[in-house]
Amino acid sequence: MYEIRFHGRGGQGAVTASRILAAAAFLEGKYAVSFPFFGTERRGAPVTAFTRIDENEIYVKSQIYDPDIIVVLDTYVLRTSNVTDGLKSGGIAVINSPLPPESFNLNAKVATVDAVGIAVKHGLGSRANPVINTSMIGAFAKATGLVSLESVLKSTETNVPGKVKENLDAVKEAYESVKVGW
């Protein structure tokens, strides 16, 4: 089973990203579950979301404490919480950042993508308030190989509330531009 933990702030789309990923895995014939954990439930507040993917039915319903992969939608959370807590040996961190993977010392394999730049370029929010979830899932697909680009695109079409073309373009660009540091 693969366990993925998303870290972001309210309004960035961590919960939707988790749902898009689970739906993409389901399209590939895998079992998947996704669920959020909210704190104060307001824009800008820390948000954690979880996705499990397996070839077999998934019965575990708890939060993910020892993830295989973390997805960091906002580098601010790197400074405010220990996002790598419990990350398994050989784990992967997919981070929203224009910096190269080597800039992060996380005891993990690191992949980076400028999800903010991609989102703004495709009209998905502003630089001050970007919606980066689809960009992050595109980068996730390429960095991990856990789901295909085609499945992510199909899942995005059915799981985003609006701007479908823009979101699909963001997925593709992030998939092509993610920098992998291993």
C-alpha positions as CSV (number, residue, x, y, z in Angstrom):
1,M,0.0,0.0,0.0
2,Y,1.2,3.5,-0.8
3,E,0.3,6.2,1.7
4,I,0.5,9.9,0.7
5,R,0.1,12.9,3.0
6,F,-0.6,16.3,1.6
7,H,0.4,19.5,3.5
8,G,-0.9,22.9,2.6
9,R,-3.0,25.8,3.7
10,G,-6.7,26.3,3.3
11,G,-7.7,27.4,-0.2
12,Q,-4.8,25.9,-2.1
13,G,-6.6,22.7,-3.0
14,A,-4.9,20.0,-0.9
15,V,-8.2,18.2,-0.3
16,T,-9.2,18.3,-4.0
17,A,-5.7,17.2,-4.9
18,S,-6.1,14.2,-2.6
19,R,-9.4,13.4,-4.2
20,I,-8.1,13.8,-7.8
21,L,-5.2,11.4,-7.0
22,A,-7.5,8.7,-5.5
23,A,-9.8,8.9,-8.5
24,A,-6.9,8.6,-10.9
25,A,-5.7,5.5,-9.1
26,F,-9.3,4.1,-9.2
27,L,-9.4,4.7,-13.0
28,E,-6.3,2.4,-13.2
29,G,-8.1,-0.4,-11.4
30,K,-6.5,0.2,-8.0
31,Y,-8.2,0.7,-4.7
32,A,-7.9,4.2,-3.3
33,V,-9.3,6.3,-0.4
34,S,-8.8,10.0,0.3
35,F,-9.9,12.1,3.3
36,P,-9.0,15.5,4.8
37,F,-8.0,16.6,8.3
38,F,-8.9,20.2,9.1
39,G,-7.9,22.4,11.9
40,T,-9.7,25.8,12.1
41,E,-11.2,25.4,8.6
42,R,-10.5,28.8,7.2
43,R,-8.6,30.1,4.2
44,G,-4.9,30.1,5.0
45,A,-5.0,27.7,8.0
46,P,-3.0,24.5,7.9
47,V,-4.7,21.6,6.1
48,T,-3.6,18.0,5.8
49,A,-5.2,15.5,3.4
50,F,-4.5,11.8,2.9
51,T,-4.6,9.3,0.1
52,R,-4.0,5.5,0.3
53,I,-3.5,3.5,-2.9
54,D,-3.3,-0.3,-3.1
55,E,-3.9,-3.2,-5.4
56,N,-6.1,-4.7,-2.6
57,E,-9.0,-3.4,-0.7
58,I,-8.1,-0.8,1.9
59,Y,-9.6,-1.2,5.4
60,V,-7.4,1.2,7.3
61,K,-9.3,4.4,8.1
62,S,-6.8,6.3,10.3
63,Q,-4.7,9.3,9.4
64,I,-1.4,8.6,7.8
65,Y,1.4,8.7,10.3
66,D,4.2,7.0,8.2
67,P,3.8,8.2,4.6
68,D,5.7,6.9,1.6
69,I,5.2,10.2,-0.1
70,I,4.5,13.8,1.1
71,V,3.1,16.5,-1.1
72,V,3.9,20.0,0.1
73,L,1.7,22.7,-1.5
74,D,3.2,25.6,0.4
75,T,6.8,25.9,1.6
76,Y,5.6,27.9,4.6
77,V,4.5,24.6,6.2
78,L,8.1,23.4,5.9
79,R,9.0,26.2,8.4
80,T,6.0,25.8,10.7
81,S,5.6,22.0,11.0
82,N,7.6,18.8,10.6
83,V,6.1,17.6,7.4
84,T,8.6,14.8,7.1
85,D,7.6,13.3,10.4
86,G,7.2,9.6,9.9
87,L,8.3,9.7,6.3
88,K,9.5,6.2,5.4
89,S,13.1,5.6,4.5
90,G,13.5,6.2,0.8
91,G,10.4,8.4,0.9
92,I,9.6,11.1,-1.6
93,A,8.7,14.8,-1.1
94,V,7.0,16.6,-4.0
95,I,7.3,20.3,-3.2
96,N,5.8,23.4,-4.7
97,S,8.9,25.5,-5.3
98,P,10.8,27.1,-8.1
99,L,14.0,26.1,-6.4
100,P,15.9,23.0,-7.5
101,P,15.4,19.8,-5.4
102,E,18.9,20.1,-4.0
103,S,17.8,23.2,-2.1
104,F,15.9,21.1,0.3
105,N,17.5,19.0,3.0
106,L,14.7,16.7,4.1
107,N,16.1,13.2,4.3
108,A,13.9,12.3,1.4
109,K,14.1,12.1,-2.4
110,V,12.8,15.6,-3.5
111,A,11.0,16.7,-6.6
112,T,10.1,20.4,-7.1
113,V,7.7,22.2,-9.4
114,D,6.8,25.9,-9.7
115,A,3.1,25.2,-9.1
116,V,2.3,28.8,-8.3
117,G,3.9,30.1,-11.6
118,I,2.0,27.4,-13.6
119,A,-1.3,28.1,-11.8
120,V,-1.1,31.9,-12.4
121,K,0.0,31.4,-16.0
122,H,-3.2,29.3,-16.6
123,G,-5.5,31.7,-14.8
124,L,-6.0,29.5,-11.7
125,G,-6.0,32.2,-9.1
126,S,-3.5,35.1,-8.5
127,R,0.1,35.0,-7.3
128,A,-1.3,36.0,-3.8
129,N,-4.0,33.3,-3.9
130,P,-3.1,30.6,-6.4
131,V,-5.0,27.3,-6.8
132,I,-2.2,24.8,-7.3
133,N,-3.8,21.4,-6.7
134,T,-3.9,20.2,-10.3
135,S,-0.3,21.4,-10.9
136,M,0.9,19.4,-7.9
137,I,-0.9,16.3,-9.0
138,G,0.7,16.6,-12.5
139,A,4.1,16.8,-10.8
140,F,3.3,14.0,-8.5
141,A,2.4,11.7,-11.4
142,K,5.7,12.3,-13.1
143,A,7.9,12.2,-10.0
144,T,6.4,9.0,-8.5
145,G,5.1,7.0,-11.5
146,L,2.3,5.9,-9.2
147,V,-0.4,7.0,-11.6
148,S,-0.3,7.9,-15.2
149,L,-0.7,11.3,-16.8
150,E,-3.7,10.1,-18.7
151,S,-5.5,9.0,-15.5
152,V,-4.7,12.3,-13.8
153,L,-6.1,14.2,-16.8
154,K,-9.3,12.1,-16.8
155,S,-9.7,12.5,-13.0
156,T,-9.1,16.2,-13.2
157,E,-11.9,16.6,-15.8
158,T,-14.4,15.1,-13.4
159,N,-13.2,16.4,-10.1
160,V,-12.5,20.1,-10.6
161,P,-15.4,22.5,-10.2
162,G,-14.5,24.9,-13.0
163,K,-11.8,26.0,-15.5
164,V,-11.4,22.5,-16.7
165,K,-9.2,23.4,-19.7
166,E,-7.0,25.6,-17.6
167,N,-6.6,22.9,-15.0
168,L,-5.8,20.2,-17.7
169,D,-3.1,22.5,-19.1
170,A,-1.7,23.1,-15.6
171,V,-1.5,19.3,-15.1
172,K,0.4,18.8,-18.3
173,E,2.8,21.6,-17.8
174,A,3.6,20.5,-14.2
175,Y,4.1,17.0,-15.4
176,E,6.6,18.2,-18.0
177,S,8.4,20.7,-15.9
178,V,8.9,18.9,-12.5
179,K,12.5,18.7,-11.4
180,V,13.5,15.4,-9.8
181,G,16.5,15.3,-7.6
182,W,17.4,11.6,-7.6
